[in-house]
Amino acid sequence: MKSTSCILLAGATAARRIREQGLDQKQFSTLVGASGGPKWLAISQLDRVLMGEFFKGRNSPIATLGSSIGSFRNMCYAMANPLAALERLEGHYIQQSYSVKPAPEEITAGGRKMLLEVLGRGGAREVVENPVWHSHFVTVRGRGPLASEKRALLAPALFASAIANVVSRNSLSAFWERVVFHTQNTGGIQFQNLSTINIPLTEKNTSAAVLASGCIPLVMAGVQTPLGAPEGNYRDGGITDYHFDLRFRHPEGLVLYPHFFPYMVPGWFDKGLSWRRVRGDAMRSTLVVAPSPKFVASLPFGKIPDRNDFYTLDQEERLKYWGQVVDLSRRVADDFYEIWQSGRAADYVIEVGADDIPHKLEQVRAT
């Protein structure tokens, strides 16, 4: 078995299905997209292979679930020409530029402009009416001072919710309400933890919902009351569902998770909490496809892009670096394509046991 630039991590049920049946798009009922900002550029080529090859000709419904940049990506999957939509998203995302010390309102305005460019005139309708790709965009609605845009109120409330989360992830419901905008032809994904309400996605609230899903507190201004939703200030869905804890009910079938990491962090405040990593028992029906650690180490700066690049690199350096990562990530996409086409996917799947934390697996470290 040759070394590849992508790794396949599977829970017990997913691994068994792939060993018995090979790898086929019909096995999957759900597609997940994580938060992570520029990190997605390391898998933008993988998205192209999934859109243009793996899911080509798909005619049975599939639910997509995303937060933040995962919502932006999944929105493209549901458009009439997903590859063209993804090209527009990637181009506008890489080229975004702001003043030296941008106010949150400036960054939100830039995100809104980018989103409208990607959607174009009829994109929102295409997403809402798509008979195959059933979208679920996760946002949060802040309670009390977390609904404010005043830094003096927002910052300490944000800190308080982070501290409470250390004690218990369930405490987030006292601070944030998860709001999921989803197409009306599906109730396919249901969360089993944290306070959650569901809002029908419409042509008139799609842009606002997707934008809100990526509005990072203190960095961006929130979105005020998307049409059809309860009154409030809507922000980044990654606060409750950064990489998702995978304990949600989904349509019968497997979950495909194209991810930029070989591990999952449930919520935004869990990034520094090593004991909160998603374990294999939550991954039973999930296949994660991610760049291998060896591939990531080979990238410029030895890492995938992140939001700090806006502060540590000048515009020219950042554009060059991000462009190089997108070009190099073709290796990840090509290797996934080759594994799928070879009919030998079972040889490459690393099964994640019930108590395993994926990124600690010896097999992952050795790739």
KEKE-3310 file (N, C-alpha, C; in steps of 0.2 Angstrom, whole numbers, plus 5000, padded with zeros to 4 digits):
npx = (5004:5004:5010:5000:4993:4981:4971:4960:4949:4938:4923:4917:4905:4905:4918:4916:4906:4913:4923:4916:4908:4916:4920:4907:4897:4883:4882:4882:4873:4874:4883:4896:4902:4915:4919:4932:4938:4951:4957:4950:4955:4965:4958:4950:4952:4949:4935:4931:4933:4924:4912:4912:4915:4914:4901:4894:4880:4872:4856:4848:4842:4853:4858:4866:4877:4883:4894:4900:4913:4911:4897:4897:4904:4896:4884:4888:4888:4875:4871:4866:4877:4889:4903:4907:4902:4910:4923:4921:4919:4931:4940:4936:4937:4951:4956:4951:4952:4957:4957:4970:4968:4954:4937:4924:4912:4917:4923:4912:4904:4912:4912:4898:4897:4906:4898:4886:4892:4895:4883:4876:4863:4852:4856:4852:4839:4841:4848:4838:4828:4834:4832:4840:4852:4851:4850:4858:4861:4871:4869:4871:4862:4865:4862:4856:4869:4877:4871:4875:4884:4893:4909:4913:4903:4901:4914:4917:4906:4907:4919:4914:4905:4915:4922:4912:4909:4921:4918:4906:4900:4887:4883:4883:4871:4865:4870:4870:4860:4857:4854:4846:4846:4836:4832:4815:4811:4816:4819:4830:4841:4844:4848:4854:4858:4861:4852:4841:4834:4824:4824:4815:4823:4824:4822:4824:4831:4842:4855:4858:4858:4868:4879:4878:4882:4895:4900:4911:4912:4917:4927:4919:4904:4888:4873:4858:4843:4838:4827:4812:4816:4818:4819:4835:4853:4863:4876:4892:4891:4900:4903:4895:4896:4910:4918:4908:4901:4897:4886:4872:4856:4854:4849:4846:4861:4878:4890:4899:4914:4923:4937:4949:4957:4964:4956:4942:4935:4923:4916:4919:4925:4932:4944:4956:4955:4960:4954:4941:4941:4933:4928:4930:4918:4908:4909:4904:4897:4904:4914:4930:4939:4954:4968:4985:4996:5009:5008:5003:5014:5023:5019:5021:5028:5024:5011:4993:4983:4977:4968:4976:4986:4982:4987:5001:5007:5011:5000:5004:5012:5003:4993:5001:5005:4993:4988:4998:4995:4982:4985:4994:4986:4979:4985:4980:4967:4968:4974:4963:4954:4961:4961:4948:4944:4952:4946:4950:4948:4946:4958:4965:4958:4958:4952:4943:4943:4931:4935:4945:4955:4955:4967:4977:4981:4992:4994:4990:4999:5010:5008)
npy = (4994:5010:5026:5040:5057:5059:5054:5041:5040:5030:5026:5011:5006:5012:5008:4994:4994:4999:4989:4978:4983:4991:5008:5019:5032:5031:5025:5036:5047:5059:5074:5083:5099:5108:5122:5134:5143:5150:5137:5128:5129:5119:5108:5112:5107:5094:5095:5099:5087:5079:5085:5086:5073:5061:5062:5064:5064:5061:5056:5054:5060:5069:5075:5090:5097:5111:5123:5140:5142:5130:5130:5139:5132:5121:5127:5129:5116:5114:5122:5126:5125:5118:5117:5129:5138:5135:5139:5153:5156:5152:5160:5174:5172:5170:5182:5192:5208:5220:5235:5241:5240:5233:5237:5227:5228:5231:5219:5210:5216:5214:5200:5198:5204:5195:5184:5187:5188:5175:5168:5175:5179:5170:5160:5158:5153:5142:5134:5133:5126:5114:5097:5087:5090:5094:5107:5112:5125:5130:5142:5153:5161:5174:5176:5188:5199:5194:5197:5209:5222:5230:5231:5231:5225:5213:5206:5202:5194:5184:5178:5173:5163:5155:5150:5144:5133:5126:5119:5112:5107:5107:5119:5129:5132:5141:5153:5153:5150:5137:5139:5132:5134:5127:5118:5116:5104:5094:5086:5081:5081:5081:5088:5082:5088:5103:5119:5121:5127:5126:5133:5137:5137:5150:5158:5171:5172:5165:5170:5178:5169:5160:5169:5174:5162:5162:5173:5178:5182:5198:5199:5200:5208:5203:5196:5203:5197:5186:5184:5177:5171:5171:5186:5194:5193:5186:5174:5165:5148:5140:5141:5133:5122:5118:5108:5099:5087:5075:5068:5068:5065:5058:5056:5038:5029:5032:5045:5057:5065:5077:5084:5096:5092:5078:5075:5079:5094:5098:5111:5129:5134:5123:5121:5122:5112:5097:5085:5085:5081:5073:5056:5039:5032:5041:5041:5031:5029:5037:5043:5050:5061:5067:5078:5071:5070:5071:5076:5089:5094:5096:5107:5125:5134:5124:5121:5122:5135:5148:5159:5168:5171:5183:5193:5190:5189:5199:5206:5202:5191:5182:5180:5173:5162:5156:5153:5144:5133:5129:5124:5114:5106:5098:5086:5079:5078:5071:5059:5054:5052:5042:5031:5029:5025:5014:5003:4998:5004:4999:4995:5006:5012:5018:5011:5018:5015:5013:5020:5028:5043:5051:5058:5053:5041:5029:5025:5036:5046:5040:5042)
npz = (5000:4995:5001:5004:5001:5008:5021:5027:5039:5049:5058:5067:5061:5048:5043:5042:5032:5021:5020:5016:5005:4997:4992:4989:4983:4985:4998:5007:5017:5022:5023:5030:5035:5042:5054:5052:5045:5034:5034:5026:5013:5011:5007:4997:4984:4985:4988:4975:4968:4975:4972:4957:4953:4962:4968:4956:4946:4956:4963:4973:4989:5000:5015:5020:5032:5040:5048:5049:5038:5033:5030:5020:5010:5009:5004:4991:4986:4984:4974:4957:4948:4955:4955:4948:4957:4968:4964:4962:4976:4982:4975:4978:4992:4994:4989:4998:5006:5019:5029:5039:5053:5054:5057:5065:5058:5045:5041:5041:5031:5020:5020:5017:5004:4997:4998:4991:4978:4976:4976:4966:4955:4955:4965:4978:4977:4970:4980:4990:4983:4979:4975:4979:4987:5003:5013:5029:5039:5052:5065:5079:5092:5102:5120:5131:5136:5126:5114:5110:5101:5107:5113:5126:5133:5126:5126:5140:5142:5133:5137:5149:5145:5139:5150:5158:5149:5150:5162:5159:5144:5141:5147:5138:5133:5141:5137:5123:5109:5098:5081:5068:5051:5038:5023:5018:5014:5022:5037:5041:5049:5066:5082:5097:5109:5118:5118:5104:5090:5075:5059:5044:5029:5016:5001:5003:5015:5015:5011:5023:5033:5030:5030:5043:5050:5049:5057:5067:5084:5090:5080:5069:5065:5070:5062:5061:5065:5054:5041:5046:5057:5075:5084:5086:5088:5077:5075:5073:5069:5074:5087:5095:5087:5081:5075:5076:5087:5082:5087:5082:5075:5059:5042:5037:5034:5029:5036:5027:5029:5024:5029:5036:5047:5056:5066:5078:5085:5097:5100:5098:5109:5114:5109:5116:5125:5128:5132:5126:5113:5099:5101:5095:5097:5094:5081:5074:5061:5052:5040:5039:5028:5026:5024:5025:5040:5035:5023:5026:5033:5023:5017:5013:5027:5034:5038:5037:5030:5041:5051:5057:5048:5042:5050:5052:5040:5025:5013:5000:5003:5009:4999:4990:4997:5001:4988:4984:4993:4989:4976:4979:4986:4977:4977:4988:4984:4972:4976:4984:4974:4967:4976:4978:4965:4963:4969:4981:4993:5006:5010:5014:5024:5040:5055:5068:5085:5098:5110:5105:5101:5086:5081:5089:5085:5080:5067:5060:5063:5057:5044)
capx = (5000:5008:5009:4996:4992:4975:4970:4953:4947:4931:4921:4916:4900:4908:4924:4913:4903:4918:4927:4911:4905:4920:4918:4902:4893:4876:4882:4882:4866:4875:4889:4897:4907:4917:4921:4939:4940:4955:4959:4947:4959:4968:4953:4946:4952:4945:4928:4930:4933:4918:4906:4912:4916:4912:4894:4891:4874:4868:4849:4844:4843:4858:4858:4872:4877:4889:4895:4905:4915:4907:4891:4899:4906:4890:4880:4890:4886:4868:4869:4865:4884:4893:4910:4908:4901:4916:4928:4920:4920:4939:4944:4934:4940:4958:4958:4948:4957:4954:4961:4976:4964:4947:4931:4920:4907:4920:4924:4905:4902:4916:4909:4892:4899:4908:4893:4882:4895:4895:4876:4873:4856:4847:4859:4848:4833:4844:4850:4832:4824:4838:4829:4845:4856:4846:4855:4857:4866:4871:4871:4869:4859:4867:4858:4858:4875:4880:4868:4877:4890:4898:4915:4913:4898:4902:4920:4917:4901:4911:4924:4910:4903:4920:4924:4907:4910:4926:4915:4902:4898:4880:4882:4883:4864:4863:4873:4869:4855:4859:4848:4848:4842:4837:4827:4809:4809:4819:4820:4834:4846:4841:4853:4852:4861:4861:4846:4841:4828:4825:4820:4815:4827:4820:4826:4825:4835:4848:4862:4859:4859:4875:4884:4878:4885:4903:4902:4915:4912:4923:4930:4914:4898:4883:4868:4852:4837:4837:4820:4808:4819:4817:4823:4841:4859:4865:4883:4896:4889:4906:4903:4892:4898:4916:4919:4903:4903:4894:4881:4866:4853:4854:4846:4850:4867:4885:4892:4905:4916:4929:4940:4956:4961:4962:4952:4937:4934:4916:4914:4924:4928:4935:4950:4962:4953:4962:4949:4935:4941:4928:4930:4927:4911:4903:4911:4903:4894:4907:4921:4933:4944:4958:4975:4989:5000:5015:5007:5003:5021:5027:5017:5024:5027:5023:5005:4988:4981:4973:4966:4982:4989:4980:4991:5008:5009:5008:4995:5007:5014:4997:4991:5006:5005:4986:4988:5002:4992:4977:4988:4997:4981:4977:4988:4975:4961:4970:4975:4957:4951:4964:4959:4941:4943:4955:4941:4954:4948:4947:4966:4967:4954:4960:4946:4944:4939:4926:4939:4951:4954:4958:4974:4982:4982:4999:4994:4989:5006:5015:5007)
capy = (5000:5016:5032:5045:5063:5059:5048:5039:5037:5027:5022:5004:5004:5014:5004:4988:4994:5000:4983:4974:4985:4996:5015:5021:5038:5029:5024:5041:5051:5065:5077:5088:5104:5111:5128:5134:5149:5148:5130:5124:5129:5113:5103:5115:5103:5088:5097:5098:5080:5076:5088:5084:5066:5056:5063:5065:5060:5059:5058:5052:5065:5069:5081:5093:5100:5115:5129:5144:5141:5123:5132:5142:5126:5116:5131:5128:5110:5114:5126:5122:5123:5119:5119:5136:5142:5134:5143:5160:5156:5151:5166:5179:5171:5172:5189:5197:5212:5224:5240:5238:5237:5233:5236:5221:5229:5231:5212:5207:5219:5210:5193:5199:5205:5189:5179:5189:5186:5168:5166:5177:5181:5164:5155:5157:5149:5135:5131:5131:5121:5108:5091:5082:5093:5097:5111:5114:5130:5131:5148:5154:5167:5176:5178:5194:5204:5191:5199:5216:5223:5234:5226:5231:5220:5206:5202:5198:5188:5179:5175:5169:5157:5150:5147:5139:5128:5121:5115:5108:5109:5108:5125:5134:5133:5147:5158:5153:5146:5135:5140:5129:5135:5121:5117:5114:5097:5089:5087:5075:5081:5083:5088:5079:5092:5110:5122:5121:5128:5125:5138:5135:5141:5152:5162:5178:5172:5161:5174:5180:5163:5158:5174:5173:5156:5163:5179:5177:5187:5202:5199:5202:5210:5198:5197:5205:5194:5184:5184:5171:5169:5175:5192:5193:5194:5179:5173:5160:5142:5136:5142:5127:5116:5120:5102:5095:5081:5070:5065:5071:5060:5060:5050:5032:5029:5034:5052:5058:5071:5080:5088:5098:5089:5071:5075:5084:5098:5099:5118:5134:5135:5117:5120:5121:5107:5091:5080:5086:5078:5068:5050:5035:5030:5045:5041:5024:5029:5042:5042:5057:5061:5073:5078:5067:5075:5071:5081:5096:5096:5098:5114:5131:5136:5117:5121:5124:5142:5150:5167:5172:5174:5190:5197:5188:5190:5205:5204:5198:5184:5178:5178:5168:5156:5152:5150:5138:5128:5127:5121:5108:5101:5093:5079:5076:5076:5065:5052:5051:5049:5036:5026:5027:5022:5008:4998:4995:5009:4996:4994:5013:5014:5017:5011:5022:5012:5017:5025:5031:5050:5050:5061:5050:5034:5028:5024:5043:5049:5037:5043)
capz = (5000:4995:5005:5001:5004:5012:5026:5028:5046:5049:5064:5066:5056:5042:5041:5040:5026:5016:5019:5013:4999:4994:4993:4984:4985:4988:5005:5011:5017:5025:5021:5035:5034:5049:5054:5052:5041:5029:5034:5021:5007:5010:5005:4991:4978:4987:4987:4968:4966:4977:4968:4950:4951:4967:4968:4950:4944:4962:4962:4980:4994:5004:5020:5022:5039:5040:5052:5047:5031:5031:5027:5013:5006:5008:5000:4984:4984:4983:4968:4950:4945:4961:4953:4947:4963:4973:4961:4964:4983:4983:4972:4982:4999:4994:4987:5002:5009:5023:5031:5044:5059:5052:5062:5064:5053:5039:5039:5039:5025:5015:5019:5013:4997:4994:4998:4986:4972:4975:4975:4960:4955:4957:4969:4984:4975:4969:4986:4994:4980:4977:4977:4981:4992:5008:5017:5036:5041:5059:5068:5086:5094:5109:5125:5135:5133:5120:5108:5109:5097:5111:5115:5134:5135:5123:5128:5146:5142:5129:5142:5154:5142:5138:5157:5159:5144:5153:5167:5155:5137:5141:5150:5133:5132:5145:5134:5116:5107:5092:5077:5062:5045:5034:5018:5021:5012:5026:5044:5041:5055:5073:5087:5104:5114:5118:5115:5097:5086:5068:5055:5037:5024:5011:4996:5006:5021:5014:5012:5029:5037:5028:5032:5051:5052:5049:5060:5073:5089:5091:5074:5064:5068:5069:5058:5065:5064:5047:5040:5048:5063:5081:5085:5089:5084:5075:5075:5070:5072:5076:5094:5098:5083:5078:5070:5077:5091:5078:5091:5080:5071:5052:5038:5037:5029:5032:5035:5024:5032:5021:5034:5036:5052:5057:5073:5078:5091:5096:5100:5097:5116:5116:5105:5120:5130:5124:5134:5123:5106:5098:5101:5090:5098:5090:5074:5071:5055:5049:5036:5038:5023:5028:5022:5030:5043:5031:5018:5029:5035:5017:5014:5015:5034:5038:5041:5032:5031:5046:5051:5059:5042:5040:5054:5052:5033:5022:5008:4994:5005:5011:4993:4987:5002:5000:4982:4984:4997:4985:4971:4982:4989:4972:4979:4992:4980:4967:4980:4986:4968:4965:4981:4976:4958:4963:4972:4986:4999:5012:5012:5016:5029:5047:5059:5074:5090:5102:5114:5102:5098:5080:5080:5093:5082:5078:5060:5057:5064:5053:5037)
cpx = (5004:5006:5005:4995:4986:4975:4962:4952:4940:4930:4919:4911:4903:4913:4921:4910:4908:4922:4922:4909:4910:4917:4913:4898:4886:4876:4881:4875:4867:4882:4890:4903:4909:4918:4929:4942:4945:4958:4956:4951:4963:4964:4949:4946:4949:4937:4926:4929:4926:4912:4906:4913:4913:4904:4890:4885:4870:4861:4845:4846:4849:4858:4865:4872:4883:4888:4900:4907:4912:4900:4892:4900:4900:4885:4882:4888:4879:4866:4869:4872:4888:4900:4912:4907:4907:4922:4927:4921:4928:4942:4942:4937:4947:4960:4955:4954:4954:4959:4966:4972:4957:4942:4927:4915:4910:4921:4917:4903:4906:4914:4902:4893:4901:4903:4888:4885:4895:4888:4874:4866:4851:4850:4855:4842:4836:4845:4843:4828:4827:4834:4834:4849:4852:4851:4853:4863:4866:4873:4870:4867:4861:4862:4861:4864:4878:4877:4870:4883:4895:4903:4915:4908:4899:4908:4919:4911:4903:4915:4920:4908:4908:4922:4918:4907:4916:4923:4910:4900:4891:4878:4881:4875:4861:4865:4871:4863:4857:4853:4850:4843:4842:4831:4821:4807:4813:4819:4825:4840:4843:4847:4850:4855:4861:4854:4846:4834:4829:4821:4820:4819:4823:4825:4828:4830:4841:4855:4863:4861:4866:4880:4884:4882:4893:4905:4905:4914:4918:4927:4926:4908:4893:4878:4861:4846:4835:4829:4817:4811:4817:4821:4829:4847:4862:4873:4886:4893:4894:4906:4900:4895:4904:4917:4913:4905:4900:4888:4874:4863:4853:4851:4850:4855:4873:4885:4898:4908:4923:4932:4947:4960:4959:4959:4947:4936:4927:4914:4920:4928:4932:4942:4956:4960:4954:4957:4943:4935:4935:4931:4927:4920:4906:4904:4908:4901:4898:4913:4924:4939:4948:4965:4980:4993:5007:5014:5007:5010:5025:5025:5021:5023:5025:5016:5000:4986:4977:4972:4972:4986:4988:4985:4998:5011:5007:5003:4998:5009:5009:4994:4995:5005:4998:4986:4992:4998:4986:4980:4991:4992:4978:4980:4983:4969:4963:4971:4968:4953:4954:4962:4952:4940:4947:4951:4945:4953:4948:4954:4968:4963:4957:4954:4948:4940:4935:4930:4944:4949:4958:4966:4979:4984:4989:4999:4993:4996:5011:5014:5011)
cpy = (5006:5022:5037:5051:5064:5053:5047:5036:5036:5024:5015:5002:5006:5010:4997:4988:4995:4993:4978:4976:4990:5003:5017:5027:5036:5027:5029:5045:5058:5068:5083:5092:5108:5118:5128:5139:5147:5141:5126:5124:5123:5107:5106:5110:5096:5089:5097:5091:5077:5079:5086:5077:5061:5056:5065:5061:5058:5061:5056:5058:5064:5076:5083:5097:5104:5121:5133:5143:5134:5125:5135:5137:5122:5120:5129:5121:5110:5119:5123:5120:5124:5120:5126:5140:5141:5138:5150:5161:5156:5158:5172:5178:5173:5179:5194:5201:5218:5230:5237:5236:5238:5233:5230:5222:5229:5223:5209:5210:5215:5203:5193:5200:5199:5184:5180:5187:5179:5165:5169:5179:5176:5159:5153:5152:5142:5131:5128:5126:5115:5102:5086:5084:5097:5100:5112:5118:5131:5138:5148:5161:5169:5178:5184:5198:5201:5193:5206:5216:5228:5229:5226:5226:5213:5202:5199:5193:5182:5175:5170:5163:5152:5147:5142:5133:5123:5116:5110:5111:5111:5115:5131:5136:5139:5153:5159:5148:5144:5136:5137:5131:5130:5121:5114:5107:5092:5091:5082:5075:5084:5082:5085:5082:5099:5113:5123:5123:5128:5130:5136:5140:5143:5156:5168:5178:5168:5164:5176:5175:5161:5163:5174:5167:5156:5169:5178:5183:5191:5203:5202:5204:5204:5200:5198:5201:5192:5183:5177:5168:5173:5181:5191:5194:5187:5179:5166:5153:5138:5136:5136:5121:5118:5114:5098:5089:5075:5066:5069:5065:5063:5054:5044:5031:5032:5042:5053:5065:5073:5085:5090:5095:5082:5070:5080:5087:5100:5106:5122:5134:5129:5116:5119:5115:5100:5085:5080:5084:5073:5061:5045:5032:5034:5045:5035:5024:5034:5040:5049:5056:5068:5073:5075:5072:5076:5076:5088:5098:5098:5105:5120:5133:5129:5117:5123:5131:5143:5157:5171:5175:5181:5195:5196:5189:5196:5202:5200:5191:5180:5176:5172:5161:5152:5149:5144:5132:5125:5122:5114:5103:5097:5086:5075:5074:5070:5059:5050:5048:5042:5030:5024:5023:5015:5002:4995:5000:5005:4995:5001:5015:5013:5017:5014:5018:5016:5022:5029:5039:5050:5052:5058:5043:5034:5028:5031:5046:5046:5039:5048)
cpz = (5000:4999:5001:5005:5008:5016:5026:5035:5046:5056:5062:5061:5049:5039:5039:5033:5020:5015:5015:5006:4995:4996:4987:4987:4988:4995:5009:5011:5020:5024:5027:5033:5040:5048:5054:5047:5035:5028:5028:5014:5006:5008:4999:4985:4979:4986:4979:4965:4969:4973:4961:4948:4956:4967:4962:4948:4950:4961:4968:4985:4998:5008:5020:5028:5039:5045:5049:5040:5029:5028:5021:5008:5004:5003:4993:4982:4981:4977:4962:4947:4951:4960:4952:4953:4968:4970:4963:4972:4985:4980:4976:4989:4999:4993:4992:5005:5013:5025:5037:5050:5057:5058:5060:5058:5046:5036:5037:5033:5019:5014:5015:5006:4993:4993:4992:4979:4971:4973:4968:4961:4957:4962:4975:4983:4974:4975:4990:4990:4977:4979:4980:4987:4997:5013:5024:5038:5048:5061:5075:5087:5101:5113:5129:5132:5127:5113:5106:5105:5101:5115:5123:5137:5132:5125:5134:5146:5138:5133:5147:5151:5141:5145:5159:5155:5147:5158:5164:5149:5137:5144:5144:5131:5136:5142:5127:5114:5100:5087:5070:5056:5040:5029:5020:5019:5016:5033:5046:5047:5061:5078:5093:5110:5113:5115:5108:5094:5079:5064:5047:5033:5018:5006:4999:5012:5020:5014:5019:5034:5036:5031:5040:5053:5052:5053:5067:5078:5090:5085:5069:5068:5066:5064:5062:5061:5056:5047:5042:5054:5069:5081:5088:5085:5083:5073:5073:5074:5075:5084:5097:5094:5078:5073:5071:5082:5088:5082:5089:5076:5064:5049:5038:5032:5033:5031:5032:5027:5029:5026:5033:5041:5053:5064:5073:5085:5091:5095:5100:5104:5118:5113:5110:5125:5126:5126:5130:5116:5105:5098:5096:5091:5095:5083:5070:5064:5050:5046:5036:5033:5024:5025:5027:5033:5039:5026:5021:5031:5029:5014:5016:5022:5038:5041:5035:5034:5037:5047:5054:5053:5040:5044:5054:5045:5030:5016:5002:4997:5006:5004:4990:4991:5001:4993:4981:4987:4992:4979:4973:4984:4983:4973:4983:4988:4975:4970:4982:4980:4966:4970:4979:4970:4958:4965:4978:4992:5005:5015:5015:5022:5036:5052:5066:5080:5094:5107:5111:5100:5092:5079:5084:5090:5079:5070:5057:5058:5059:5046:5034)
residu = (MET:LYS:SER:THR:SER:CYS:ILE:LEU:LEU:ALA:GLY:ALA:THR:ALA:ALA:ARG:ARG:ILE:ARG:GLU:GLN:GLY:LEU:ASP:GLN:LYS:GLN:PHE:SER:THR:LEU:VAL:GLY:ALA:SER:GLY:GLY:PRO:LYS:TRP:LEU:ALA:ILE:SER:GLN:LEU:ASP:ARG:VAL:LEU:MET:GLY:GLU:PHE:PHE:LYS:GLY:ARG:ASN:SER:PRO:ILE:ALA:THR:LEU:GLY:SER:SER:ILE:GLY:SER:PHE:ARG:ASN:MET:CYS:TYR:ALA:MET:ALA:ASN:PRO:LEU:ALA:ALA:LEU:GLU:ARG:LEU:GLU:GLY:HIS:TYR:ILE:GLN:GLN:SER:TYR:SER:VAL:LYS:PRO:ALA:PRO:GLU:GLU:ILE:THR:ALA:GLY:GLY:ARG:LYS:MET:LEU:LEU:GLU:VAL:LEU:GLY:ARG:GLY:GLY:ALA:ARG:GLU:VAL:VAL:GLU:ASN:PRO:VAL:TRP:HIS:SER:HIS:PHE:VAL:THR:VAL:ARG:GLY:ARG:GLY:PRO:LEU:ALA:SER:GLU:LYS:ARG:ALA:LEU:LEU:ALA:PRO:ALA:LEU:PHE:ALA:SER:ALA:ILE:ALA:ASN:VAL:VAL:SER:ARG:ASN:SER:LEU:SER:ALA:PHE:TRP:GLU:ARG:VAL:VAL:PHE:HIS:THR:GLN:ASN:THR:GLY:GLY:ILE:GLN:PHE:GLN:ASN:LEU:SER:THR:ILE:ASN:ILE:PRO:LEU:THR:GLU:LYS:ASN:THR:SER:ALA:ALA:VAL:LEU:ALA:SER:GLY:CYS:ILE:PRO:LEU:VAL:MET:ALA:GLY:VAL:GLN:THR:PRO:LEU:GLY:ALA:PRO:GLU:GLY:ASN:TYR:ARG:ASP:GLY:GLY:ILE:THR:ASP:TYR:HIS:PHE:ASP:LEU:ARG:PHE:ARG:HIS:PRO:GLU:GLY:LEU:VAL:LEU:TYR:PRO:HIS:PHE:PHE:PRO:TYR:MET:VAL:PRO:GLY:TRP:PHE:ASP:LYS:GLY:LEU:SER:TRP:ARG:ARG:VAL:ARG:GLY:ASP:ALA:MET:ARG:SER:THR:LEU:VAL:VAL:ALA:PRO:SER:PRO:LYS:PHE:VAL:ALA:SER:LEU:PRO:PHE:GLY:LYS:ILE:PRO:ASP:ARG:ASN:ASP:PHE:TYR:THR:LEU:ASP:GLN:GLU:GLU:ARG:LEU:LYS:TYR:TRP:GLY:GLN:VAL:VAL:ASP:LEU:SER:ARG:ARG:VAL:ALA:ASP:ASP:PHE:TYR:GLU:ILE:TRP:GLN:SER:GLY:ARG:ALA:ALA:ASP:TYR:VAL:ILE:GLU:VAL:GLY:ALA:ASP:ASP:ILE:PRO:HIS:LYS:LEU:GLU:GLN:VAL:ARG:ALA:THR)
# end
